[in-house]
Amino acid sequence: MACTDKIAADILNSCNVLPVAGYEKIAWAINREDIDTMTLDGTYTNKITAITMTGATVAYTVTAVKKEMNGGFDLVTADNMPDTFSHFWSFQPFERTAQAIANIDDMNDLVLIVELKGSKAEGCLVVLGAEMGLYKISASQRQNDNNGLPTYEFGSMEGQGERYGRFIFWDTDYATSKAALVTLET
């Protein structure tokens, strides 16, 4: 049962916005409890225009090259509740120190901001886990597979889906939005 089940605008696939697979190499991971506020656009409740952190907390960068980072969403429908979306993010870290491994193994309840490859217009900065966070759903490593890289997967907890398949982060233009994310690192 969807609470809103009507189309509200034209849908146009345009040659001006070509699809491109993949993420840029830097993503931002934020402990959800460290977010003081996420300011939503007055018109679109899946558009985040600002993020403020509590106290001296920061966002952390995650670097992954080529196809070592993946993410997205799946629709979750039920007869007795509104449609939700299960968000997903995975990455393959190269880290080998005890401190780095412990840091990765301890990650949970994250908000991830990833940058799509391609056009740097509104919609290129996607926020996963904006409302309910992302939690480890699997981790595996086999030394003779995939160059020995471990794979960590994070997702929405069962029954804790997000209202939208994609939240976007956008403040005025690309340069302003990117600068706001970099500011969260300090």
Beta strands, then each sheet from edge to edge (+ up, - down):
strand 1: 23-31
strand 2: 35-40
strand 3: 47-53
strand 4: 60-63
strand 5: 69-78
strand 6: 81-91
strand 7: 110-116
strand 8: 125-128
strand 9: 135-140
strand 10: 151-155
strand 11: 167-169
sheet 1: 2+ 3- 11- 8+ 7- 1+ 4-
sheet 2: 5+ 6- 10+ 9-
end
